[in-house]
Amino acid sequence: MGVRTIHLTLSALFIAMGILIPILFHMIGMGSVFLPMFWPIAICGFFLPFQYAIIVGGLTPVLSSLMTGMPPQPILTKMIFELVFLAGSINLLYEKTRWGSLWIVFIGIVISRIVLLVGSAAIAPILGLPAEWYAIASLFKSIPGIIILLVVTPVIIKKIKGELIFRMRGIRVQSAS
């Protein structure tokens, strides 16, 4: 299997997970709290080249919205930017630094939360809400999801890095330090 085929296959896998995992959380109304779409997008930043990672980050919420109705507009537009910045920043930090996956995910989350604040302030008037309160509420509501991302993502990265496909293909995955 060629490298391009591996990247396309992994992209499809991360997109599928980014659609399926949130379905479970939306059944109990906790999608915006636990950020389940963010989990596979954060992980894809470690395994895919930059252009694939940002495409996965942008395409996943669009396809999810078309297939499940979640996220709805105007949240969809905000999430596209959040997830593109999350996947892109994690990928760039992973490729350009030797930091551990915990720090990379932390900085990626900070960048995506900045995008969240800007996006929330921009769409608040559309929703008839005060911009600053909507932005701050969106940030605080996502704290459980941020904690899960920080705890679970490095563990998953560490577990996956030992899998045969990644060792055989020389795909570099950093430890969770």
N, C-alpha and C positions, 0 to 999 in steps of 0.2 A: 504494500500500500504506500503510495506516495505521500509526501508531507502535505501537499494541498488537500488530498483526500482526507487525511487525518484532521486537518484544520476545519474542513467543511463538516465532517462527521461530528467533531466536538462542538462546533457552532450549533448544529441542529440539536444535539443533546442538551446544551445549555439553554437554548430557546425553549425546547420542550419542557425542561424542568422549570423554567421561568414562567411557563403558562400553567403547568399542572400543580405545582406546589401552592401557588396562591389560591387556586380553586378550593383547596381544603380549608384555608384560613378565611376565605370569604363566606364559607358556609356558616361560620360562627361569628362573622362580622369583625374579624380581627386583622384584616389585611394591612390596614394603614398603621396598626400598632406594631406588628411583628415583622413587617417588611419582607415577606417571603419571596417576592420577585427579586429582591436585592441579593439574596444568597447565591444563586447560580451565576448572577452577573458579576459579583465580586470574585467568585472562584474562576470564572472564565478569563479574567484579567491576568491570571497566573499561567494559563495554559495556551492562550491564543496570541498570535501576533496582534499588534496595535489595531490595524485596520479591521481585523475580524472581531476583536473585542468590542470596539465601538459600534460596529454594525449589529452585533448581538445585543449590546446595550440599548440601541435605538429601536431595533426591530421587535424585540420581545414584548414591550408594552403595547406596541401597535397591533401585533398579531393577537395578543391576549385580549385587547379591547374588541377587536373584530370577532373573535371566537366566543368570548364570554361576557362582553359588555363591561369588563373591568380592566383597567381603570376607565371611568367615563371621562368625557371632555368636561371641563378644561383641565382636569387632573392629568389626563393622558399627556398633554403637551409638556407639562411640568416634569412628569416622570421620564419622558424621553430624554430630556436634558440631564436630569439627575443620574440616570443609569448610564448614559454615554460618558458623563464625567467620571462616574464611579469606575466603570470598566477601563476607561482610558487612563485615568490617573493611577490606578493600581498597576496596569500594564507598564506604564512609563517608569514608575518607581521600581517595579520589579526588574525591569530591563536595565535601568540606569544606575541603580544603587545595589548595595549588598546588604540592605536592611532585612531584618526578619519579617516574616509574613504578618505578624501582629502589628508592627509599626506601619507596614505598607497599607494594610486594611484600615487602620486607624486614620491615617492621613487621607486615604481615599474616601472614607466616610465623612471626614471634616469637609473635604472639597464638595462632596455631593450634598452635604447639609447647607453649605453656603449657597449652592445652586437652589436648594429647596427654599431657603429664605427669600432669595431674589424672586424665584418663580411664584412663591406663595403671595408675596407682596404684589406681584404683577396681576395675579388672577383674583385676588380678594375683591377688587371693585366689580369684577364680572359677577361674582357671587353675592354682591351687596354686603360685604363684610369689611370691617376696618382692617387695613393692610397689615399694620404692625401686630395686631392681636392674632390674626389668622396665621401669619408667619410664625409667631412664637408658639402658638398652640400646635401647629403642624410639627414643629421641632420637638416639643416636649412629648407629644403623643407617640413619637417614633423612638423614644428612649429604650423601651424593651427590645425593639428590633435591632437597635444599634448595639446593645449589649450582646444579643445573640450573635450578631455578625462578628463582633470582636472575640467571642469565646469559641464559636463553632468553626468559623472559616479557617483559622490557623490549624486546628485539629484535622479538618478535612484535607487541607493541603499536605500536611505531614503524612497522613494516611495514604493519600493518592500517590504521593511521590515515589513510593516503593512499588507501585503496580508495574507489571511487566511491560506494558505498552510504552510507558514513559521512560523506563530504563533502556529499552531496546532502541527507541527512537532518539534518545539523547535530549529529550525535552527537559529543560532545566526547571526544577521546582525547588524553591528555597525552604529551609526548615522554619518552624514557628518560633524563632527566637527574637 
